[in-house]
């Protein structure tokens, strides 16, 4: 959201709020709630990527602001509006990261895949996943779970066994160290070059710190300092890999096809299971991009290239979106995404039951009438500059959260 829009919206909020107040110091939680809700719509309209859980309550004629937020600017603006009006309040707002985090405001994924959940418990719904070596911002600690934010801004809970907490100095050392990236679908990190005993599994897109190399192996280090060996023919030095990656429809198709048969997993973004947008996210990551996590977010990135819904002008690698079309009384709802293959057969690849191919061609043996009927349009990411699409070639800090 651009600065001009924010300033204009905030001016209108302030003007409306001041106009509604009949007395200079009236403490009305109802009117304050209106301001809180308006600021939330500007700074945190999507709770998946920004938090502004602020409430205004009255207790013994005292106005109390309580809750938590990771949006400091939004909190400061709320207080400024109240201060300018002379409204007295008790400030009980907790800014994230909170004091419980201490110096360990960062974490790096320590398993091949870390499950990130909607609630701080193992039974919580899987919201997304993070890959080995990926940096996370720590916002809050609750028992054995950490509230974290991923490089694509997703905010959810990860258990302590999946990550290694780090302070700023440790994190800087990790992100600046040379690394390798795993380029095969699935494999193992070994205890030595005999490759007989494993340290752990490793999956496509995982990163580890590079310590040394032999003829056939890279010696690597985990975030928790474990040492292992990765086969050279299954991985690459990250700097070389990202330099040589040439994003294209062909490369997108190459990686997309690697996942055919991988089972569907709600919240999954890895070869251990993936949902539709986790699939597209991972495919684009292996082409050197970080894109939004969910289909309902991905549809707002890139360039709209099929406004008439005729499957025209699509190119290999474009994202296709599906769901419920808008009506006179309801908004459009995006529920699915796939990748157009542009092979003249009307085929696209998507995660539905498992990663598989489908077609919009009625004569095809893999004709997908249901998705064709709920087609909402397509977006092009390749060759498009968009603040929602991070090109890793242009980023010094790649898969990690910036300091």
N, C-alpha and C positions, 0 to 999 in steps of 0.2 A: 504494500500500500504506500503510495507516494506521500511525501511530506506536505505538499499543498493540500491534498485531500484531508489529511489529519488535522492540519491547522484550521481549515474551513469548518470541518465537522466539530472540532472542539470549541470554536467560536460560537457556533450555533447552540451547542450544549450549554455553554456558560451563559449565553444571552437568554436562553429559554429558562434556565434555572433561576437566574437573577430576577427575571420577569415574574416568575411564579411566587417569589417570596414577598409576603406583605409586610413583614417586619424585618429589621436589620439582622437580628440574631435568632430568628426562629429556628428551632432545632427539629426539623420534620424528617424522620427517617424515610417517609414515603417519597418525598421529593429527592432526597439524597439517593435513594435507590434508583430513581430514574436516571440520575447522573451516572451512577455506577454502571448501570446496564448500558448506557450510551457509550461510555468509555470502553466497556468490554467489547462492544460490537466493532469498535475501531481497532483496538489493540490485540484482542484475543477472541476473534469470531469463531476460531476452530480450536477447541480445547485439546485436540490431539497434538498441537504444536505450540500452544501458548496458554499460560494459566493466569486467570484473573478471577479467583474465587473470593471476591470481597462482598461482605454483607454490611448493611447499615441497620443497627438495632437500637432501640431505646430501652434504657434501664434506669429507673428512678430519675427520669427527666434528663438523663445523660445520653448523648448520641455516641454510640460505640461503633467504630469501624473495625471489623475483624475478618479473618480469613488469610489466604496466602496467595502470592503471585510471583511469577518470575519476570514480570514486566515493570521494572522500576520506573521507567518514564511515565507509564500509565498511572502508577500509584502517586507519583509526584504531582501529576496534573490534577488528580482527584483532590489531593490535599490543598493544592494551590487554589482551586475553585472555591473550596470551603473557606479557606483562610481569607480570600478576598471578600467574601460575603460576610465575614465575621462570625461564621458558624463555629461554635465550640464543639470539640469532639475528643473522645479518647482513642488514641491510635494503638490498636492491637493487631495491626497488619504484620504478617510475617513475610519478609522478602526471601525468595529462594535464589541461590542456595541458602539454607538456614544455618544457624550457628552449630547445629549438631553435626554438620558435614566437616567442620574444622578445616584443616589444611588440605584434606584429601578431596578436592573438588573435581577430580578427574578419575576415570576408570578406563582400563583397556580390556577388551574381551579376551578371556584366557582359555576358552574352549573353542572347538571348531565352529560351533554354533551356540549362541546364548539365547535362550528364550526370554522375551520381554513381555510382561503380562500387564493386564489392565488393573490388577489389584496386587498388593504386597503379600501374596500367598501362592503356593504352588497350584492351587485349584483355580486361580484367576484365569480369565480368558486370555489366550495368546493374542497379543496385539501386534507384535512384529518380532523379528529376529535380528541379531547382530553377529557379524562374522569375526573370527579370530584376528586379533591385531587392531580391530577398529576402536577408535577413541570415543569416549562418552563423557558428557558433562553430568556430574552428580549434583542433584538438587536437594535431596533429602534422604535421610537414613531412617528406616523403621524396622527394628529387629534385624533379621538376616536379609532384608531386601533394601535395595537402593532405587530411589526415583531418579531416572536418568533421561538424558536427551541425546538422541542419536544424531549423526551428521545430516540426516534428512529432516531434523527438527522434531521427530516423533518423541513424545514424552510418555513413558510407562515405567514399570517396575521390573528390575532384574534381581535374581537371587545372588547372594554373595559368592556362591561357588562358580558363577559364570564369568566373573571379572576380577581384575586386580586393581584395587584402589591405588591412586598415586597423588602425590602433591605436585605443585607446579614444576619444581625442579626435575622430579622424576619423569613427569609427563613430557617436558621439553626434551629430555634426553631420549625418550622413546620416539617421539615424532621426528626427531632430527637424525636418528640412526638409519643406516642403510638397511634395506629390507628385501625380502623375496616375496613374490606373490605366487600362490599355487594356481596352476592353469588347467589342471585336469579335473574331472568331475569329482573323483573321490580317491583317497589314498591314505598313507600313513606317514607319520614322522617317526623315525627310528632312533633307538638308543645309541647305535653306532653304525659304521659303514658296512657291517655284515648284513644289515637289513633283515635281521631275524626276530628282533623284539621291538615292539612299538612303544613310543612314548604316548601317542594318542592318534586319533584319526585326524584327517585334514581334508577340507573340501574346497571347491572352486571359489576363488576370491579371497581365501585366507592369506594373511600376511604375518611374517615373523621377522625378527631382527636378524640380520646377516652378520655372523661373526667371522667366518672363514670359509674356504672352499677347497675341496679336493678335486680329483679328476671327474668323479661321478656324483659328488654330493655337495650340498651346501650345509655348513654347520650353522645352526640357528639357535636363537634364544626366545623363550616365551616371556610374556609380561611378568610372570612370577619367577623368572630366572631359570626355569628348567632348560636343559640343553638337549638338542636333538639334531637329526640329520635328515634332510629332504633330498630326494633324487633330483638331479639337475634336469633330467629329461621330462620331469613333471612340473617344473616351476621355472621362473625367471627372476632376475634381479628387477625389483620394482622400477627403478629409474629407467632401465632399458625398455622394460615392457611398456610403460606409459609413453615413452618417447616414440616408440614404434607403432603404437596402436593407431590405426587409421579408421575411425568410425565410418561405417557405411552400412547400407542395407544388407550387403552380403555378409559382413561380419556379424550383424545383428541376427541374421538367419542362421549363421553357423553356430552361434552360442544357443540360440533358441532351440535348435534341433538337438543339441546335447542333452536337453532336459526332457525330451519326449519320453513319456512313461513315468516320470517322477510323480509320486502321488500328490493329490491335492491336500493341503493342510491350511486351514484358516489361520492367518497370521504368519505363515511360513514365507521365508525369503531365500531358502537354501535348497541344496539338492536332497536334503532330508525330508523335504515336503514344502510346498509353496502354494500360496493362493494366487489369484489371477494377477493382482498388481505386484505381489512379491516376485512373481515370474518376470514381468516386464521390467521391474526395478533392477533385478539381478542381471538380466540380459544387457540392459543399458550400462550398468556398472562395468561390465566386462568390455564395453566399448568406450570406457573412459568418462562416464557421466554419473553424477548423483542426481536422481530425479525424485519428485515427491513420492511418498510411500503408497498412498491409496488411490484407487481408480477415481474416486470423487475429487481428489486433489490433482491427479495427473491430467484430467480433462481441462484444467485451467492453464496448463503450461503449453508452450510451443505455439504452433500456428494452425488455425482451423483451415483444413484443406478440402472439406466436403460439406459445405453448409446446406446443400440441397439433398443430401442423403441419397445420392445416386451411385455411390461407390466409384465416382469419377475422380481423376487426378491423384489417386492414391499411388504411392511408391513403396517399394519394399522397405520395411522397417517402421512405417507409420503405425501409430497406435490407434486401434479401433475401440470405440466405446459403446456399451450396451446398457439397457436398463428400461425404466419406465418413462415414456414420453410425457411432456407437459400437457395438461388439460386446462380448461377454463378455470378450474378450481384447485389444481395441484401443480407443483413445480416438477421439473424434470428430475429424475433420480437415477444417478449412475451407479450401477451395481456390478459391472463386469468390464474387463478390458482384454484385448488380444493384440497380436502383431500381424499386420498385413504382409503377405509373402510376395505379392506382385509377380506371380509366376504364370499369369494368364489362365489360371484355373479357378480364380476366385477364392483361393485358399488363405486361411489365416491360422495362426498357432496360438493356443491359449491354454490356461490351466482351468480345467473343468472336469471333475472326477480325477483326472490326471492331466499332465501336459500332453496335448494332442493336437492334431490337425483337423480343421473343419473347412467347409466351403460354403459360399453364398450361391453357388451354381446348383440349380435344381437337378441337373443331370449328373452331378457328382455322387459317387458312392458315400462320400462323407458330407453330404449336404446338411447344413444346420439351419433348418427353417426357423426354429425358435429364436435363435440369435439374430438372424436376418430381420425378423419382424420387429425386434426391439433395438435395432441399430440406431444410435444417437449421433453418429458422426465420427470423424477422425482428426487426429492432431499430428503435426510433423515436428519432431524434435531436432533431427539432423540438419545442420546448417542454419539453425535458428538461435539468435541471441535472446535469452530469457533468464531473468534473475531467479526463476524457480528451477533452472537447470544448471547445475554446477559442472563445468568442464574441468576435469582433473588435470588436464595439460596446463591449465592456467593457474593452478593452485599449488602453492608451496606446501601447505598442509593439505594432504589429500583426503584419506578416509577418516581423518581425525577431526574432532571438534577443535576449533581454533581457540587459542588462549585469549 
